[in-house]
Amino acid sequence: MPNETPTTIVEAQYPQVKSVESGFAILGLAATFVAGVQAQVMTISINTTRKEQTIKICFINGLFMGGLILDLVASFLAFLTARWLQRLSAEERSKLEEIFTDKSSPRKNDEEQPAIDEQELQKQQQQQQQQQQEDLFDRILHFWLSFSLFSSMPLLVLGVMCMAAGIGNMF
């Protein structure tokens, strides 16, 4: 194994985390490209003189501007998420890979699951108590961070929809 680099070891150990990481990097690149295209399309309607401006053109420009902002935010969040996934420690990557594996594996019936021993039951009870003790602010903060990290795709879709609506109203 002397020829293996640290990145190949990480890719081999955590394939789902690496897949999500590269997916967000590609999404960030795509959002940046869409924002550039949208900025170019916006120049068609933004360069109208004051006399030629109507409510319809102002509406179209608003759609283009809103879509452009959404695309830029989506790009920023996608790159931020990709970078965050790159910065995870080995322990954090392992935990995330475990969560991804649990979510992607099919659920088994209760009958097929092995009986839980006393230690496992105590661990689960302690985890539930810790979760209940976690205060409201921490739960809100964790929800907001996870929502922010994974909201780049819906924002990109909304931005593209704004651009499509603007183009549709132009002609």
C-alpha positions as CSV (number, residue, x, y, z in Angstrom):
1,M,0.0,0.0,0.0
2,P,2.9,2.5,-0.3
3,N,1.4,3.9,-3.6
4,E,-2.0,4.8,-2.0
5,T,-2.5,8.5,-1.3
6,P,-4.7,9.7,1.6
7,T,-7.5,10.6,-0.8
8,T,-7.7,7.1,-2.2
9,I,-7.9,5.7,1.3
10,V,-10.7,8.2,2.1
11,E,-12.6,7.3,-1.1
12,A,-12.3,3.6,-0.3
13,Q,-13.4,4.0,3.3
14,Y,-16.2,6.5,2.8
15,P,-17.7,6.1,-0.7
16,Q,-21.1,7.6,0.1
17,V,-19.6,10.7,1.8
18,K,-17.2,11.2,-1.1
19,S,-20.1,10.8,-3.5
20,V,-22.2,13.4,-1.8
21,E,-19.1,15.7,-1.5
22,S,-18.4,15.5,-5.2
23,G,-22.1,15.9,-6.0
24,F,-22.2,19.2,-4.1
25,A,-19.1,20.4,-5.8
26,I,-20.7,19.7,-9.2
27,L,-23.9,21.4,-8.1
28,G,-22.0,24.5,-7.1
29,L,-20.3,24.6,-10.5
30,A,-23.6,24.1,-12.3
31,A,-25.3,26.9,-10.2
32,T,-22.4,29.2,-11.1
33,F,-22.8,28.4,-14.8
34,V,-26.6,29.0,-14.6
35,A,-26.1,32.3,-12.8
36,G,-23.7,33.4,-15.6
37,V,-26.2,32.4,-18.3
38,Q,-29.0,34.2,-16.4
39,A,-26.9,37.4,-16.1
40,Q,-26.4,37.3,-19.9
41,V,-30.1,36.8,-20.6
42,M,-30.9,39.6,-18.2
43,T,-28.9,42.1,-20.3
44,I,-31.6,41.8,-23.0
45,S,-34.3,43.4,-20.9
46,I,-32.2,45.5,-18.5
47,N,-30.8,47.8,-21.2
48,T,-34.2,49.3,-22.1
49,T,-34.5,53.1,-22.0
50,R,-36.7,54.8,-19.4
51,K,-39.4,55.5,-22.1
52,E,-39.5,51.9,-23.2
53,Q,-39.9,50.5,-19.7
54,T,-43.3,49.1,-18.8
55,I,-44.6,47.3,-15.8
56,K,-44.1,44.0,-17.7
57,I,-40.4,44.7,-18.3
58,C,-40.0,45.7,-14.6
59,F,-41.6,42.4,-13.6
60,I,-39.3,40.5,-16.0
61,N,-36.3,42.2,-14.6
62,G,-37.4,41.4,-11.1
63,L,-37.8,37.8,-12.0
64,F,-34.3,37.7,-13.6
65,M,-32.8,39.5,-10.6
66,G,-34.5,37.2,-8.1
67,G,-33.4,34.2,-10.1
68,L,-29.9,35.4,-10.3
69,I,-29.7,36.0,-6.5
70,L,-31.1,32.5,-5.9
71,D,-28.6,30.9,-8.2
72,L,-25.7,32.7,-6.6
73,V,-26.9,31.7,-3.1
74,A,-27.3,28.1,-4.3
75,S,-23.8,28.1,-5.7
76,F,-22.3,29.5,-2.5
77,L,-24.2,27.0,-0.3
78,A,-23.2,24.1,-2.6
79,F,-19.5,25.0,-2.5
80,L,-19.8,25.6,1.3
81,T,-21.3,22.1,1.8
82,A,-18.7,20.5,-0.4
83,R,-16.0,22.2,1.6
84,W,-17.6,21.3,4.9
85,L,-17.7,17.6,3.8
86,Q,-14.0,17.8,2.9
87,R,-13.1,19.1,6.3
88,L,-14.7,16.4,8.3
89,S,-12.5,14.3,10.5
90,A,-12.2,10.6,10.1
91,E,-14.5,10.0,13.1
92,E,-17.1,12.4,11.7
93,R,-16.9,10.8,8.2
94,S,-17.3,7.4,9.8
95,K,-20.4,8.5,11.6
96,L,-21.9,10.2,8.5
97,E,-21.1,7.1,6.4
98,E,-22.9,5.0,9.0
99,I,-25.9,7.2,8.9
100,F,-26.0,7.1,5.1
101,T,-25.7,3.3,5.1
102,D,-28.5,3.0,7.6
103,K,-30.7,5.3,5.6
104,S,-30.0,3.6,2.3
105,S,-30.2,0.0,3.5
106,P,-33.7,-1.6,3.4
107,R,-35.5,-1.8,6.7
108,K,-36.0,-5.3,8.2
109,N,-39.1,-6.5,10.0
110,D,-39.1,-6.4,13.8
111,E,-39.1,-10.2,13.8
112,E,-35.9,-10.4,11.8
113,Q,-33.9,-8.0,14.0
114,P,-31.9,-9.6,16.8
115,A,-32.9,-9.1,20.4
116,I,-31.3,-6.1,22.0
117,D,-29.2,-6.9,25.0
118,E,-29.2,-4.9,28.2
119,Q,-26.2,-2.8,27.4
120,E,-27.6,-1.7,24.1
121,L,-30.9,-0.9,25.7
122,Q,-29.1,1.2,28.3
123,K,-27.2,3.0,25.6
124,Q,-30.4,3.8,23.7
125,Q,-32.0,5.1,26.8
126,Q,-29.0,7.3,27.6
127,Q,-29.1,8.7,24.1
128,Q,-32.8,9.5,24.3
129,Q,-32.2,11.3,27.6
130,Q,-29.4,13.3,26.1
131,Q,-31.6,14.2,23.2
132,Q,-34.3,15.3,25.5
133,Q,-31.9,17.4,27.6
134,E,-30.6,19.2,24.5
135,D,-32.2,22.6,24.7
136,L,-34.4,24.2,22.1
137,F,-31.8,26.6,20.9
138,D,-29.4,23.8,20.0
139,R,-32.1,21.9,18.1
140,I,-33.0,25.0,16.2
141,L,-29.4,25.7,15.4
142,H,-28.8,22.1,14.2
143,F,-31.9,22.2,12.1
144,W,-30.9,25.5,10.5
145,L,-27.4,24.4,9.8
146,S,-28.5,21.1,8.2
147,F,-31.2,22.9,6.2
148,S,-28.8,25.6,5.0
149,L,-26.2,23.0,3.9
150,F,-28.6,20.9,1.9
151,S,-30.9,23.6,0.5
152,S,-28.8,24.5,-2.5
153,M,-30.6,22.3,-5.0
154,P,-34.1,23.7,-4.3
155,L,-32.7,27.2,-4.5
156,L,-31.2,26.5,-7.8
157,V,-34.4,25.1,-9.1
158,L,-36.3,28.2,-7.9
159,G,-33.7,30.4,-9.7
160,V,-34.1,28.5,-12.9
161,M,-37.9,28.7,-12.6
162,C,-37.6,32.5,-12.2
163,M,-35.4,32.7,-15.3
164,A,-37.8,30.5,-17.3
165,A,-40.7,32.7,-16.2
166,G,-38.8,35.8,-17.2
167,I,-38.0,34.4,-20.6
168,G,-41.6,33.3,-21.0
169,N,-42.9,36.7,-20.3
170,M,-40.4,38.4,-22.5
171,F,-41.8,37.1,-25.8
